[in-house]
Amino acid sequence: MPFLPARSAHRIFPPAILAVALAAGTLPGCSRSLGLVGPSGGSLRATSQTTGNTLSPSLTTIAYIDRGKGEADVYLTDLTPAQLGEDTPIDELAGSVVHIKLFLKPNAGQTPIEQTATSAVVRHLVLANGAIGIYGGGGFVFQRGKAGDRAVGGSLADASMKLVRSTPDFADQLGAALLSGSFSARLDSETAESIEALLIDAESYTQRVEPVFAETAHAGNGP
């Protein structure tokens, strides 16, 4: 792939290494503890519905932005704040960024509270030595706290995801996957915006992934 200029991304793994990491249940990343002040923490696992491969990064940098009207953007990554700086080339970083878009917290009797209700949109960015993949989907968050609080958190139960954008050299080792776990993010707009900037920058190098069924249908429309 063409040279990626300085920005911010995880050191990324070649497809073969990424496959081994997924099979082992974790994607190698930054292991340094940040000693975050405040009630931040997260443990999320993506599990392939077809192969059983899992991806469970060590999410140590966690923050959220209050968007108003009960909405919030939560960002979790295994990168350190230093790695999120704009001087770091995107192809020299490796790891994950998880973005959870929280909507107005549901109240009993007003919004269906069940596993199948979608109250959150999820994106999971994977960077691997220049290869970039973005998984997207949605699910229901059993939310703790509300936007504007010092911290918000919750449990995510089997949010559905699939690869929606990637660079040509990204090897999808998950396919259709479910994302589950819990998180707690402190209100920290500066940190959240630095993670958001990385996600936006990484996305600019990717292309939309066409659904497999579209290719199958096209192949069957012969003369």
Residue pairs with C-beta under 8 A, 6 or more apart in sequence:
1 130
1 131
1 167
1 168
1 169
1 205
3 91
4 89
4 90
4 91
4 130
4 205
5 89
5 90
6 86
6 87
6 88
6 89
6 90
7 86
7 88
7 89
7 90
7 198
7 201
8 79
8 83
8 84
8 85
8 86
8 88
8 90
8 93
8 194
8 197
8 198
8 201
9 88
9 89
9 90
9 91
9 92
9 93
9 127
9 132
9 198
9 201
9 202
10 29
10 78
10 79
10 83
10 93
10 94
10 95
10 96
10 127
10 128
11 92
11 93
11 94
11 95
11 127
11 129
12 91
12 93
12 94
12 126
12 127
12 128
12 129
12 130
12 131
12 132
13 21
13 27
13 28
13 94
13 128
13 129
13 131
14 128
14 129
14 131
15 128
15 131
15 169
15 170
15 171
17 128
18 27
18 126
18 128
18 131
18 171
18 173
19 171
19 173
21 27
21 28
21 55
22 48
22 53
22 54
22 55
22 173
22 174
23 53
23 173
25 54
25 56
26 54
26 55
26 56
26 57
26 58
27 55
27 56
27 57
27 78
27 94
27 95
27 96
27 126
28 94
29 57
29 58
29 78
29 79
29 94
29 95
29 96
30 58
30 60
30 78
30 79
30 80
30 83
30 95
31 58
32 60
32 80
33 60
34 60
34 61
34 80
34 81
36 60
36 61
36 62
36 186
37 186
38 150
38 151
38 186
38 188
39 150
39 151
39 153
39 184
39 186
40 62
40 63
40 151
40 184
40 185
40 186
41 62
41 183
41 184
42 59
42 62
42 76
42 98
42 181
42 182
42 183
42 184
42 185
43 56
43 59
43 181
43 182
43 183
44 56
44 57
44 59
44 76
44 98
44 156
44 179
44 180
44 181
44 182
44 183
45 54
45 55
45 56
45 179
45 180
45 181
46 54
46 55
46 56
46 124
46 135
46 161
46 174
46 177
46 178
46 179
47 53
47 54
47 177
47 178
47 179
47 180
48 54
48 173
48 174
48 175
48 176
48 177
49 175
49 176
49 177
49 178
50 175
50 176
51 173
51 174
51 175
53 173
53 174
55 96
55 124
55 126
55 174
55 177
56 181
57 77
57 78
57 95
57 96
57 98
58 78
59 76
59 77
59 78
59 96
59 98
59 183
60 77
60 78
60 80
61 76
61 77
61 78
61 79
61 80
61 81
61 84
61 191
61 195
62 74
62 75
62 76
62 77
62 183
62 184
62 185
62 186
63 74
63 75
63 185
63 186
63 187
63 188
63 189
63 190
63 191
63 192
63 195
64 72
64 73
64 74
64 75
64 147
64 151
64 152
64 185
64 186
64 187
64 188
64 192
65 72
65 73
65 75
65 187
65 189
65 192
65 193
65 196
66 72
66 147
66 148
66 187
66 189
67 73
67 147
68 147
69 104
70 103
70 104
70 105
70 146
70 147
71 101
71 102
71 103
71 104
71 147
72 101
72 102
72 147
72 152
73 99
73 100
73 101
73 102
73 192
73 196
74 99
74 100
74 101
74 102
74 152
74 183
74 185
74 192
75 97
75 98
75 99
75 185
75 191
75 192
75 195
75 196
75 199
76 97
76 98
76 100
76 183
76 185
77 84
77 95
77 96
77 97
77 98
77 195
77 198
78 95
78 96
79 93
79 95
79 97
79 195
79 198
81 191
81 194
83 93
84 194
84 195
84 197
84 198
86 197
90 127
90 130
90 132
90 201
90 202
90 205
91 129
91 130
93 127
94 127
94 128
94 129
95 127
96 124
96 125
96 126
96 127
97 123
97 124
97 125
97 127
97 195
97 198
97 199
97 202
98 122
98 123
98 124
98 125
98 179
99 122
99 123
99 124
99 125
99 196
99 199
100 120
100 121
100 122
100 141
100 156
100 183
101 120
101 121
101 122
102 119
102 120
102 141
102 143
102 147
102 152
102 154
103 119
103 120
104 111
105 143
105 146
105 147
106 112
106 113
106 117
106 119
106 143
111 117
111 119
114 140
115 140
115 157
115 158
116 140
117 140
118 138
118 139
118 140
119 140
119 141
119 143
120 138
120 139
120 140
120 141
120 156
120 159
121 136
121 137
121 138
122 135
122 136
122 137
122 138
122 139
122 156
122 159
122 161
122 179
123 134
123 135
123 136
123 199
124 134
124 135
124 136
124 161
124 179
125 132
125 133
125 134
125 135
125 198
125 199
125 202
125 203
126 132
126 133
126 134
126 135
126 170
127 202
128 170
130 167
130 169
131 166
131 167
131 169
131 170
131 171
132 165
132 166
132 167
132 170
132 202
132 205
132 206
133 163
133 165
133 166
133 167
133 170
133 172
133 206
134 163
134 164
134 165
134 166
134 202
134 203
134 206
135 161
135 162
135 163
135 164
135 174
135 177
136 161
136 162
136 164
136 165
137 159
137 160
137 161
137 162
137 179
138 159
138 160
139 156
139 157
139 158
139 159
139 160
139 179
140 156
140 157
140 159
141 154
141 155
141 156
142 154
142 155
142 157
143 152
143 153
143 154
144 152
144 153
144 154
144 184
145 151
145 152
145 153
146 152
148 187
149 187
150 186
150 187
151 184
151 185
151 186
151 187
152 184
152 185
152 187
153 182
153 183
153 184
153 185
154 182
154 183
155 181
155 182
156 179
156 180
156 181
156 182
156 183
157 180
158 178
158 179
158 180
159 178
159 179
159 180
160 176
160 177
160 178
160 179
161 174
161 176
161 177
161 178
161 179
162 175
162 176
162 177
163 170
163 172
163 174
163 175
163 209
164 208
164 209
165 203
165 206
165 207
165 208
165 209
166 172
166 206
166 207
166 209
167 205
167 206
167 207
168 207
